[in-house]
């Protein structure tokens, strides 16, 4: 064995109080790795459970599972930015463009749903999904929390009443996506929203508290001026913002419209959400990095989507 590697291994295990010899002996009995065990292929392919006998439901299930895996990849990249000190423009740009590529893939992949499922089959099996909804993707909500300051996720109607001193609990109840399942006049929440909050609210509040000072927008604003002025980084940030909050959202919206707007009549989403006003960017004006856009661009956000 190469002496240098042996010394490095000894140093590595000494640093954690472990005996290198014991670990080397363990290698005598360990199995060599193979692809299916490393990727956990069998477990992954056994995660699809249909609720109907309609074959296109399998497309729907697997497509959403792929989305969740991509969301996990996005959060993995954001976490590295959040926890890194002394970020330079190259590192920040690289991570933002990685995240954008994942969302580019998510955006283009909506044709799998839009053109890859029979409309009649979808409108049959969707009734077996009630009251579940893609609205209930916790990872997507975390991506939003991790991308920008909380004020930029507040329902546009209430932003002037909320600032950084507002309690997380109050701000949470006025997030833009609450509009999908809450009557603000009565305060009554739909079953869709109620069960979602029962499952994730405490986790969201903890997550949002950390990312209140570690989100991508805050991290960017804390950079030295010469880094913030890097055009490649600015372009990457704008690309990400536009991709997530207009292109991806509109691809999702157009797919929903394809299946839920039949003969000019708009059907309710499976969870009962007001999906048109909740999804379309011109209503909620979700913008992660507002200061990177001109006044006119902000004014026209989502209007021509």
LUMDREN-945311 format. One record per residue: residue number from 1; residue in one letter; x, y, z of N, C-alpha, C in turn. Coordinates in steps of 0.1 Angstrom, whole numbers, plus 5000, padded with zeros to 4 digits. Example, Ala and Ser with C-alpha at 12.3 -4.5 7.8 and 13.67 -1.06 7.14 Angstrom:
// residues 2
> seq	type	nu	nv	nw	cau	cav	caw	cu	cv	cw
> 1	a	5132	4943	5078	5123	4955	5078	5132	4967	5078
> 2	s	5128	4978	5071	5137	4989	5071	5129	5000	5079
END
This chain:
// residues 305
> seq	type	nu	nv	nw	cau	cav	caw	cu	cv	cw
> 1	x	5009	4988	5000	5000	5000	5000	5009	5013	5000
> 2	x	5005	5022	4992	5012	5035	4992	5013	5041	5006
> 3	x	5026	5044	5010	5029	5049	5023	5021	5062	5027
> 4	x	5021	5071	5016	5015	5084	5018	5000	5082	5021
> 5	x	4993	5073	5014	4979	5070	5017	4977	5064	5030
> 6	x	4986	5055	5034	4985	5049	5048	4986	5060	5058
> 7	x	4995	5069	5057	4997	5079	5067	4985	5089	5067
> 8	x	4979	5092	5056	4967	5100	5055	4956	5093	5062
> 9	x	4954	5080	5060	4943	5073	5066	4945	5072	5081
> 10	x	4958	5070	5085	4960	5070	5100	4957	5083	5106
> 11	x	4961	5094	5099	4958	5107	5105	4943	5110	5105
> 12	x	4936	5106	5095	4921	5107	5095	4915	5101	5106
> 13	x	4918	5088	5109	4911	5080	5120	4917	5084	5133
> 14	x	4929	5089	5134	4934	5094	5147	4927	5106	5151
> 15	x	4923	5115	5141	4916	5127	5144	4902	5125	5150
> 16	x	4896	5113	5147	4883	5110	5153	4884	5099	5164
> 17	x	4896	5097	5168	4898	5087	5179	4895	5073	5175
> 18	x	4898	5069	5163	4895	5056	5158	4908	5049	5155
> 19	x	4908	5035	5156	4920	5027	5153	4919	5023	5138
> 20	x	4929	5028	5130	4929	5024	5116	4929	5009	5113
> 21	x	4937	5002	5121	4937	4987	5119	4924	4981	5120
> 22	x	4916	4985	5130	4902	4979	5131	4894	4982	5119
> 23	x	4895	4994	5113	4887	4997	5101	4892	4989	5089
> 24	x	4906	4987	5088	4911	4979	5077	4907	4964	5078
> 25	x	4906	4959	5091	4902	4945	5093	4887	4944	5088
> 26	x	4879	4955	5091	4865	4954	5087	4864	4953	5072
> 27	x	4874	4959	5064	4873	4958	5050	4874	4943	5045
> 28	x	4880	4934	5053	4882	4920	5049	4868	4914	5047
> 29	x	4858	4919	5055	4845	4912	5055	4834	4920	5048
> 30	x	4837	4932	5044	4827	4940	5037	4825	4936	5023
> 31	x	4812	4938	5018	4809	4934	5004	4812	4946	4995
> 32	x	4816	4942	4983	4819	4953	4973	4805	4960	4969
> 33	x	4806	4973	4967	4793	4980	4964	4789	4977	4949
> 34	x	4776	4977	4947	4771	4976	4933	4761	4987	4931
> 35	x	4758	4990	4918	4749	5001	4914	4736	5000	4921
> 36	x	4729	4989	4921	4715	4988	4926	4714	4990	4941
> 37	x	4725	4986	4949	4725	4989	4963	4728	5003	4966
> 38	x	4738	5009	4958	4742	5023	4961	4730	5032	4958
> 39	x	4723	5030	4947	4712	5039	4943	4699	5035	4950
> 40	x	4699	5023	4956	4687	5018	4963	4675	5017	4952
> 41	x	4679	5011	4941	4670	5010	4930	4657	5003	4933
> 42	x	4658	4991	4940	4646	4983	4943	4636	4991	4952
> 43	x	4642	4998	4962	4633	5006	4971	4627	5017	4963
> 44	x	4635	5024	4955	4630	5035	4947	4618	5031	4938
> 45	x	4620	5020	4931	4610	5015	4922	4598	5009	4928
> 46	x	4598	5008	4942	4587	5002	4949	4579	5012	4956
> 47	x	4581	5025	4953	4574	5036	4960	4562	5041	4953
> 48	x	4558	5035	4942	4546	5039	4935	4534	5030	4938
> 49	x	4524	5037	4944	4512	5029	4947	4500	5037	4942
> 50	x	4493	5031	4932	4482	5037	4925	4469	5035	4934
> 51	x	4460	5045	4933	4447	5045	4940	4436	5041	4930
> 52	x	4440	5040	4917	4430	5036	4907	4435	5026	4898
> 53	x	4427	5021	4888	4432	5011	4879	4436	5018	4866
> 54	x	4436	5031	4865	4439	5038	4853	4454	5040	4851
> 55	x	4459	5035	4840	4474	5035	4838	4481	5048	4838
> 56	x	4474	5059	4834	4481	5072	4834	4483	5078	4848
> 57	x	4477	5072	4858	4479	5076	4872	4494	5074	4876
> 58	x	4500	5063	4870	4514	5060	4873	4523	5071	4868
> 59	x	4520	5077	4856	4527	5088	4851	4527	5100	4861
> 60	x	4515	5102	4866	4513	5113	4876	4521	5111	4888
> 61	x	4521	5099	4894	4528	5096	4906	4543	5098	4904
> 62	x	4548	5091	4894	4563	5091	4892	4568	5105	4889
> 63	x	4560	5113	4881	4564	5126	4878	4566	5135	4890
> 64	x	4556	5134	4899	4557	5142	4912	4568	5137	4921
> 65	x	4571	5124	4921	4582	5119	4929	4595	5124	4923
> 66	x	4597	5125	4910	4609	5130	4904	4610	5145	4908
> 67	x	4599	5152	4908	4599	5166	4912	4605	5168	4927
> 68	x	4600	5159	4935	4604	5160	4949	4619	5157	4951
> 69	x	4625	5148	4942	4639	5145	4943	4647	5157	4938
> 70	x	4642	5164	4928	4648	5176	4923	4647	5187	4933
> 71	x	4636	5188	4940	4635	5198	4951	4646	5196	4962
> 72	x	4648	5183	4965	4658	5179	4975	4672	5184	4970
> 73	x	4675	5182	4957	4688	5186	4951	4689	5201	4952
> 74	x	4678	5209	4950	4679	5223	4951	4682	5228	4965
> 75	x	4675	5222	4975	4677	5225	4989	4692	5222	4993
> 76	x	4697	5211	4987	4711	5207	4990	4721	5218	4986
> 77	x	4718	5224	4974	4727	5234	4969	4725	5247	4977
> 78	x	4713	5251	4980	4710	5263	4988	4717	5262	5002
> 79	x	4716	5250	5008	4722	5248	5021	4737	5251	5021
> 80	x	4744	5248	5010	4758	5251	5010	4761	5266	5009
> 81	x	4753	5273	5003	4754	5288	5002	4751	5293	5016
> 82	x	4740	5289	5022	4736	5294	5035	4746	5292	5046
> 83	x	4754	5281	5045	4764	5279	5056	4778	5282	5053
> 84	x	4780	5288	5041	4794	5291	5038	4798	5305	5041
> 85	x	4810	5307	5047	4815	5321	5050	4823	5326	5038
> 86	x	4825	5338	5038	4834	5344	5027	4831	5339	5013
> 87	x	4819	5341	5009	4815	5336	4996	4820	5346	4985
> 88	x	4826	5340	4974	4830	5349	4963	4820	5347	4952
> 89	x	4821	5356	4942	4811	5356	4931	4811	5343	4923
> 90	x	4822	5337	4921	4823	5324	4913	4815	5313	4920
> 91	x	4817	5312	4934	4810	5301	4941	4795	5304	4941
> 92	x	4791	5316	4944	4777	5320	4944	4770	5318	4931
> 93	x	4777	5322	4920	4771	5321	4907	4770	5306	4903
> 94	x	4780	5298	4906	4779	5284	4903	4767	5277	4910
> 95	x	4765	5280	4922	4754	5274	4930	4741	5279	4924
> 96	x	4739	5292	4921	4727	5297	4916	4724	5291	4903
> 97	x	4734	5289	4894	4731	5283	4881	4728	5268	4882
> 98	x	4734	5261	4891	4730	5247	4894	4715	5247	4897
> 99	x	4711	5255	4906	4697	5255	4911	4688	5259	4899
> 100	x	4692	5268	4891	4684	5273	4879	4683	5261	4869
> 101	x	4694	5254	4867	4693	5242	4858	4683	5232	4863
> 102	x	4682	5230	4876	4672	5220	4881	4658	5226	4878
> 103	x	4656	5239	4880	4643	5245	4877	4640	5245	4862
> 104	x	4651	5247	4854	4649	5246	4840	4643	5232	4836
> 105	x	4649	5222	4842	4645	5208	4840	4630	5207	4844
> 106	x	4627	5212	4856	4613	5211	4861	4604	5218	4852
> 107	x	4608	5229	4846	4599	5237	4838	4596	5229	4825
> 108	x	4607	5225	4818	4605	5218	4805	4598	5204	4807
> 109	x	4599	5199	4819	4593	5185	4821	4578	5186	4823
> 110	x	4572	5197	4824	4558	5198	4825	4551	5193	4813
> 111	x	4558	5192	4801	4551	5186	4789	4548	5171	4792
> 112	x	4556	5165	4801	4553	5151	4804	4539	5150	4810
> 113	x	4535	5160	4818	4522	5160	4824	4512	5165	4814
> 114	x	4515	5176	4807	4505	5183	4799	4502	5174	4787
> 115	x	4512	5168	4781	4510	5161	4768	4511	5146	4770
> 116	x	4514	5141	4782	4517	5127	4785	4506	5120	4793
> 117	x	4495	5126	4795	4484	5119	4802	4471	5121	4795
> 118	x	4463	5111	4795	4450	5112	4788	4441	5121	4797
> 119	x	4435	5131	4791	4427	5141	4799	4415	5133	4806
> 120	x	4409	5124	4799	4397	5117	4804	4402	5108	4816
> 121	x	4413	5102	4815	4418	5093	4826	4421	5102	4838
> 122	x	4428	5114	4835	4432	5122	4846	4420	5127	4854
> 123	x	4409	5131	4847	4397	5136	4854	4389	5125	4860
> 124	x	4393	5113	4859	4387	5102	4866	4395	5099	4879
> 125	x	4409	5097	4877	4417	5093	4888	4419	5104	4898
> 126	x	4418	5117	4893	4420	5128	4902	4410	5129	4914
> 127	x	4398	5123	4911	4389	5122	4922	4393	5113	4934
> 128	x	4401	5104	4930	4406	5095	4941	4417	5101	4950
> 129	x	4422	5113	4945	4433	5120	4952	4428	5130	4962
> 130	x	4416	5134	4961	4410	5144	4970	4411	5139	4984
> 131	x	4415	5147	4994	4418	5162	4992	4433	5165	4991
> 132	x	4441	5155	4987	4456	5158	4985	4458	5167	4974
> 133	x	4469	5175	4974	4472	5184	4964	4487	5187	4963
> 134	x	4492	5190	4951	4506	5194	4950	4510	5206	4958
> 135	x	4500	5214	4961	4501	5225	4970	4508	5221	4983
> 136	x	4507	5208	4987	4512	5203	5000	4527	5198	4999
> 137	x	4534	5203	4989	4548	5200	4988	4556	5208	4998
> 138	x	4560	5202	5009	4567	5209	5019	4581	5214	5014
> 139	x	4587	5206	5006	4601	5209	5001	4600	5222	4993
> 140	x	4590	5224	4985	4589	5236	4976	4587	5248	4985
> 141	x	4579	5247	4996	4578	5258	5005	4591	5262	5011
> 142	x	4599	5251	5014	4612	5254	5020	4622	5261	5010
> 143	x	4621	5257	4998	4629	5264	4987	4625	5279	4987
> 144	x	4613	5282	4989	4609	5296	4989	4615	5303	5001
> 145	x	4613	5297	5013	4619	5303	5025	4634	5305	5024
> 146	x	4640	5295	5018	4655	5296	5017	4660	5305	5006
> 147	x	4651	5310	4997	4655	5318	4986	4655	5333	4989
> 148	x	4645	5337	4997	4643	5351	4999	4638	5355	5013
> 149	x	4638	5368	5016	4633	5372	5029	4618	5370	5029
> 150	x	4613	5367	5041	4599	5364	5043	4589	5374	5038
> 151	x	4593	5387	5038	4584	5397	5034	4580	5395	5019
> 152	x	4589	5389	5011	4587	5388	4997	4577	5376	4994
> 153	x	4574	5368	5005	4565	5357	5003	4551	5360	5009
> 154	x	4550	5372	5015	4537	5376	5021	4527	5379	5010
> 155	x	4514	5376	5012	4504	5379	5003	4505	5394	5000
> 156	x	4504	5397	4987	4506	5411	4982	4497	5421	4989
> 157	x	4485	5416	4993	4475	5425	5000	4479	5429	5014
> 158	x	4489	5422	5020	4492	5424	5034	4506	5429	5037
> 159	x	4514	5430	5026	4528	5433	5028	4531	5446	5036
> 160	x	4523	5456	5034	4525	5469	5041	4523	5468	5056
> 161	x	4516	5457	5060	4513	5456	5075	4523	5447	5082
> 162	x	4533	5442	5075	4542	5433	5081	4556	5437	5078
> 163	x	4565	5436	5088	4579	5439	5087	4588	5429	5094
> 164	x	4601	5431	5095	4610	5421	5100	4607	5419	5115
> 165	x	4600	5428	5122	4597	5427	5136	4584	5419	5139
> 166	x	4577	5416	5128	4565	5408	5129	4568	5394	5134
> 167	x	4560	5388	5142	4562	5374	5147	4561	5365	5135
> 168	x	4569	5354	5135	4568	5344	5125	4554	5338	5124
> 169	x	4548	5336	5135	4534	5330	5135	4525	5339	5127
> 170	x	4525	5352	5129	4516	5361	5122	4520	5362	5107
> 171	x	4533	5363	5105	4537	5363	5091	4533	5351	5083
> 172	x	4535	5339	5090	4531	5326	5084	4516	5326	5079
> 173	x	4508	5332	5088	4493	5332	5085	4490	5342	5073
> 174	x	4500	5349	5068	4497	5358	5057	4506	5356	5045
> 175	x	4513	5344	5045	4520	5340	5033	4511	5338	5021
> 176	x	4517	5341	5009	4508	5342	4997	4501	5329	4995
> 177	x	4507	5317	4998	4500	5305	4995	4488	5302	5004
> 178	x	4487	5310	5015	4475	5308	5024	4462	5311	5016
> 179	x	4464	5320	5006	4452	5323	4998	4446	5312	4990
> 180	x	4453	5301	4989	4448	5289	4983	4438	5281	4991
> 181	x	4438	5284	5004	4429	5277	5013	4424	5284	5025
> 182	x	4423	5298	5024	4419	5305	5036	4410	5317	5032
> 183	x	4399	5318	5039	4390	5329	5037	4394	5340	5047
> 184	x	4401	5351	5042	4406	5361	5051	4395	5369	5058
> 185	x	4383	5369	5053	4372	5376	5060	4368	5369	5072
> 186	x	4368	5356	5072	4363	5348	5083	4375	5342	5091
> 187	x	4386	5340	5084	4398	5334	5090	4397	5319	5089
> 188	x	4386	5313	5083	4384	5299	5082	4394	5293	5072
> 189	x	4400	5282	5075	4410	5275	5067	4403	5262	5061
> 190	x	4407	5259	5049	4402	5247	5043	4409	5235	5049
> 191	x	4403	5223	5047	4409	5211	5052	4423	5209	5046
> 192	x	4424	5212	5033	4437	5211	5026	4448	5219	5034
> 193	x	4445	5231	5038	4455	5239	5045	4457	5235	5059
> 194	x	4446	5231	5066	4446	5227	5080	4455	5215	5082
> 195	x	4453	5204	5074	4462	5192	5076	4476	5195	5072
> 196	x	4478	5203	5062	4492	5207	5058	4499	5214	5070
> 197	x	4492	5223	5076	4498	5230	5087	4501	5221	5099
> 198	x	4491	5212	5102	4493	5203	5113	4505	5194	5111
> 199	x	4508	5191	5099	4520	5183	5096	4533	5191	5096
> 200	x	4533	5203	5090	4545	5210	5088	4548	5223	5094
> 201	x	4537	5229	5100	4539	5243	5105	4551	5245	5114
> 202	x	4552	5237	5125	4563	5239	5134	4576	5237	5127
> 203	x	4577	5228	5118	4590	5226	5111	4593	5238	5102
> 204	x	4582	5243	5095	4584	5255	5087	4589	5267	5095
> 205	x	4583	5269	5107	4587	5281	5115	4601	5280	5119
> 206	x	4606	5268	5123	4620	5266	5126	4629	5269	5114
> 207	x	4625	5263	5103	4633	5265	5090	4633	5279	5086
> 208	x	4622	5286	5087	4621	5300	5083	4630	5309	5093
> 209	x	4630	5305	5105	4638	5313	5115	4653	5313	5111
> 210	x	4658	5301	5108	4672	5300	5104	4674	5308	5091
> 211	x	4665	5306	5081	4668	5312	5068	4664	5327	5067
> 212	x	4658	5332	5078	4656	5346	5079	4668	5354	5077
> 213	x	4680	5348	5081	4693	5355	5080	4702	5348	5071
> 214	x	4698	5336	5065	4707	5328	5057	4701	5326	5043
> 215	x	4690	5332	5040	4684	5330	5026	4693	5335	5015
> 216	x	4691	5331	5003	4700	5335	4992	4700	5351	4990
> 217	x	4689	5357	4992	4688	5372	4990	4696	5379	5001
> 218	x	4694	5375	5013	4701	5381	5024	4716	5379	5023
> 219	x	4720	5367	5019	4734	5363	5017	4740	5372	5006
> 220	x	4732	5374	4996	4737	5382	4984	4739	5397	4989
> 221	x	4730	5402	4997	4730	5416	5001	4742	5419	5011
> 222	x	4746	5408	5017	4757	5410	5027	4771	5409	5020
> 223	x	4772	5406	5007	4784	5404	5000	4791	5418	4999
> 224	x	4804	5418	4998	4811	5431	4995	4806	5437	4981
> 225	x	4806	5450	4980	4801	5456	4968	4807	5451	4955
> 226	x	4820	5448	4955	4826	5444	4942	4821	5430	4938
> 227	x	4816	5422	4948	4811	5409	4945	4796	5410	4940
> 228	x	4789	5419	4948	4775	5421	4944	4773	5427	4930
> 229	x	4784	5434	4926	4783	5441	4913	4788	5432	4901
> 230	x	4792	5420	4904	4796	5410	4894	4784	5407	4885
> 231	x	4786	5410	4872	4774	5409	4863	4770	5395	4861
> 232	x	4780	5385	4861	4776	5371	4859	4767	5367	4871
> 233	x	4771	5371	4883	4763	5367	4895	4749	5374	4894
> 234	x	4748	5387	4890	4735	5393	4889	4726	5386	4879
> 235	x	4732	5383	4867	4725	5375	4857	4720	5362	4862
> 236	x	4728	5355	4870	4724	5342	4875	4713	5344	4885
> 237	x	4713	5354	4893	4702	5356	4903	4689	5360	4896
> 238	x	4690	5368	4885	4678	5372	4878	4672	5360	4870
> 239	x	4681	5352	4865	4677	5340	4858	4669	5331	4867
> 240	x	4675	5329	4879	4668	5320	4889	4655	5325	4893
> 241	x	4654	5338	4896	4641	5345	4900	4631	5343	4889
> 242	x	4634	5346	4877	4625	5346	4866	4621	5331	4863
> 243	x	4630	5322	4864	4627	5308	4861	4617	5302	4871
> 244	x	4620	5305	4884	4611	5299	4894	4598	5306	4895
> 245	x	4598	5319	4895	4585	5327	4898	4577	5331	4885
> 246	x	4582	5328	4873	4574	5330	4862	4574	5318	4853
> 247	x	4585	5314	4848	4586	5303	4838	4580	5290	4844
> 248	x	4586	5286	4856	4581	5273	4862	4567	5274	4866
> 249	x	4563	5285	4872	4549	5287	4877	4540	5286	4866
> 250	x	4543	5293	4855	4534	5293	4843	4533	5280	4836
> 251	x	4544	5272	4836	4543	5259	4830	4534	5250	4839
> 252	x	4534	5252	4852	4525	5245	4861	4511	5250	4859
> 253	x	4509	5263	4858	4496	5269	4856	4490	5264	4843
> 254	x	4498	5264	4832	4492	5260	4819	4489	5245	4819
> 255	x	4496	5237	4826	4493	5223	4827	4480	5221	4834
> 256	x	4479	5228	4846	4466	5227	4853	4454	5232	4845
> 257	x	4457	5242	4838	4446	5248	4829	4442	5238	4818
> 258	x	4451	5230	4813	4449	5220	4803	4439	5210	4808
> 259	x	4440	5206	4821	4432	5195	4826	4420	5200	4834
> 260	x	4421	5213	4839	4410	5217	4848	4401	5228	4841
> 261	x	4404	5232	4830	4396	5242	4823	4390	5236	4810
> 262	x	4380	5228	4812	4374	5221	4801	4361	5228	4796
> 263	x	4361	5231	4784	4349	5237	4778	4346	5251	4784
> 264	x	4357	5258	4788	4355	5271	4794	4351	5271	4808
> 265	x	4349	5260	4814	4345	5259	4828	4357	5254	4837
> 266	x	4361	5263	4846	4373	5260	4855	4369	5251	4866
> 267	x	4375	5239	4867	4373	5230	4878	4381	5233	4890
> 268	x	4377	5228	4901	4384	5230	4914	4396	5221	4914
> 269	x	4407	5225	4920	4418	5216	4922	4415	5205	4932
> 270	x	4422	5194	4932	4419	5183	4941	4417	5187	4955
> 271	x	4426	5196	4960	4425	5200	4974	4415	5211	4976
> 272	x	4408	5216	4966	4398	5226	4967	4404	5240	4967
> 273	x	4417	5241	4963	4423	5255	4963	4419	5263	4951
> 274	x	4419	5276	4953	4416	5286	4942	4429	5287	4934
> 275	x	4431	5277	4926	4444	5275	4919	4448	5286	4910
> 276	x	4438	5293	4903	4441	5303	4894	4448	5315	4901
> 277	x	4442	5320	4911	4447	5332	4918	4460	5328	4927
> 278	x	4460	5316	4931	4472	5311	4939	4484	5310	4930
> 279	x	4482	5305	4918	4494	5301	4910	4499	5313	4901
> 280	x	4490	5320	4895	4494	5330	4885	4503	5341	4891
> 281	x	4515	5344	4885	4524	5353	4891	4519	5368	4892
> 282	x	4510	5371	4883	4505	5385	4883	4496	5388	4895
> 283	x	4491	5378	4901	4482	5380	4913	4491	5382	4926
> 284	x	4500	5372	4928	4508	5372	4940	4521	5379	4939
> 285	x	4526	5381	4927	4539	5388	4925	4550	5383	4934
> 286	x	4553	5370	4933	4564	5364	4940	4577	5368	4933
> 287	x	4585	5375	4940	4598	5380	4934	4609	5378	4945
> 288	x	4618	5369	4943	4628	5366	4953	4638	5378	4955
> 289	x	4642	5384	4944	4653	5394	4945	4649	5407	4939
> 290	x	4639	5414	4946	4633	5426	4940	4642	5437	4935
> 291	x	4653	5439	4942	4662	5451	4939	4670	5448	4927
> 292	x	4670	5436	4921	4677	5433	4909	4669	5435	4896
> 293	x	4657	5440	4898	4648	5443	4887	4645	5458	4886
> 294	x	4643	5463	4874	4639	5477	4873	4625	5479	4877
> 295	x	4622	5492	4879	4608	5496	4884	4598	5491	4874
> 296	x	4600	5492	4861	4591	5487	4851	4590	5472	4851
> 297	x	4601	5465	4852	4600	5451	4853	4592	5446	4865
> 298	x	4593	5453	4876	4585	5449	4888	4571	5452	4885
> 299	x	4568	5463	4879	4554	5467	4876	4547	5457	4867
> 300	x	4555	5451	4857	4549	5442	4847	4551	5428	4850
> 301	x	4555	5425	4863	4558	5411	4867	4546	5402	4864
> 302	x	4548	5392	4856	4538	5382	4853	4527	5386	4844
> 303	x	4527	5398	4840	4515	5403	4832	4515	5397	4818
> 304	x	4527	5395	4812	4528	5390	4799	4531	5375	4798
> 305	x	4530	5368	4810	4533	5354	4811	4522	5346	4804
END
